[in-house]
Amino acid sequence: MTSPLEQKKIKITGPSVVTANRTWDGIVVYRTPAQGWSAELADAAIVRTSDDARTLLAESVADDVGAVGAYIAPVEVEDGGEIRPGNLREQIRSAGVTIGLLVQA
């Protein structure tokens, strides 16, 4: 299976977003329609075609000051408009860090 970080051909089969990690603290972020980054999935720009995904990803990769490791991730859009992670990997990432962080005094 190809890593999401090495996406060459972009083929999406449903709603998708671009996600990355914020540079200064590693928090999972999502590309917004205003060409910014948000830690809230609800703020994410949703794309539904490969061309739109390619455009959003290229724009996001170019913004390597705010976030790094951008890639396209599937989402599910509920009838009420709520956005949820579309696979297990994204469910885990959206829940926050999976290891204990060292606190320095």
C-alpha positions as CSV (number, residue, x, y, z in Angstrom):
1,M,0.0,0.0,0.0
2,T,1.3,3.4,-0.9
3,S,1.8,5.9,1.9
4,P,-0.5,8.9,1.7
5,L,2.6,11.0,1.8
6,E,3.8,9.6,-1.5
7,Q,0.6,10.2,-3.5
8,K,1.6,10.4,-7.2
9,K,-1.7,9.6,-8.9
10,I,-4.7,11.2,-7.3
11,K,-7.9,9.2,-7.5
12,I,-10.6,9.9,-5.0
13,T,-13.9,8.1,-4.7
14,G,-15.8,10.5,-2.4
15,P,-15.5,13.6,-0.3
16,S,-11.9,14.3,0.7
17,V,-9.8,16.9,2.5
18,V,-6.1,17.8,2.7
19,T,-4.6,17.2,6.1
20,A,-1.1,17.8,7.5
21,N,0.7,18.5,10.7
22,R,1.3,22.0,12.1
23,T,5.0,22.8,12.1
24,W,5.3,24.3,15.5
25,D,3.5,21.6,17.6
26,G,2.7,18.7,15.3
27,I,-1.1,19.0,15.7
28,V,-3.2,17.6,12.9
29,V,-4.6,20.4,10.7
30,Y,-6.9,20.6,7.7
31,R,-6.7,23.0,4.8
32,T,-9.5,25.5,4.8
33,P,-11.4,27.2,1.9
34,A,-9.6,30.4,2.8
35,Q,-6.2,28.8,2.1
36,G,-5.3,28.5,5.8
37,W,-5.0,25.7,8.3
38,S,-7.4,24.7,11.1
39,A,-7.2,22.0,13.8
40,E,-11.0,21.5,13.3
41,L,-12.1,19.1,10.7
42,A,-15.4,21.0,10.4
43,D,-13.4,23.9,8.9
44,A,-11.8,21.9,6.1
45,A,-12.2,22.5,2.4
46,I,-14.0,19.4,1.0
47,V,-13.1,18.3,-2.6
48,R,-15.0,15.7,-4.6
49,T,-12.9,15.4,-7.8
50,S,-9.4,14.4,-8.5
51,D,-8.6,17.7,-10.2
52,D,-9.9,19.7,-7.2
53,A,-7.9,17.4,-4.9
54,R,-4.8,17.9,-6.9
55,T,-5.2,21.7,-6.9
56,L,-5.8,21.8,-3.1
57,L,-2.9,19.5,-2.4
58,A,-0.5,21.5,-4.5
59,E,-1.5,24.7,-2.8
60,S,-1.1,23.0,0.6
61,V,2.3,21.5,-0.1
62,A,3.5,24.9,-1.1
63,D,2.6,26.3,2.3
64,D,5.3,24.3,4.2
65,V,5.8,27.1,6.7
66,G,2.4,26.5,8.4
67,A,2.2,22.7,8.0
68,V,4.2,19.8,6.7
69,G,3.4,16.4,5.2
70,A,0.2,17.4,3.5
71,Y,-1.9,14.6,1.8
72,I,-5.4,13.9,0.7
73,A,-7.6,12.0,3.2
74,P,-11.2,10.6,2.8
75,V,-14.0,12.0,4.9
76,E,-17.7,11.2,5.4
77,V,-20.2,14.0,5.2
78,E,-23.3,13.2,7.3
79,D,-26.8,14.2,6.2
80,G,-26.7,17.1,8.7
81,G,-23.4,18.3,7.2
82,E,-21.1,17.0,10.0
83,I,-17.8,15.9,8.7
84,R,-16.1,12.7,10.1
85,P,-12.8,11.0,9.3
86,G,-13.3,8.5,6.4
87,N,-10.9,5.8,7.5
88,L,-9.2,4.3,10.6
89,R,-5.9,6.2,10.1
90,E,-7.8,9.5,10.1
91,Q,-9.9,8.6,13.1
92,I,-6.7,7.9,15.0
93,R,-5.0,11.1,13.8
94,S,-8.1,13.3,14.6
95,A,-8.2,12.0,18.2
96,G,-4.8,13.6,19.0
97,V,-1.4,12.2,19.9
98,T,-1.1,8.5,20.6
99,I,1.9,8.7,22.8
100,G,2.7,10.5,26.1
101,L,4.4,13.8,25.7
102,L,7.4,14.7,27.9
103,V,6.7,17.7,30.0
104,Q,9.9,19.8,30.7
105,A,10.1,21.8,33.9
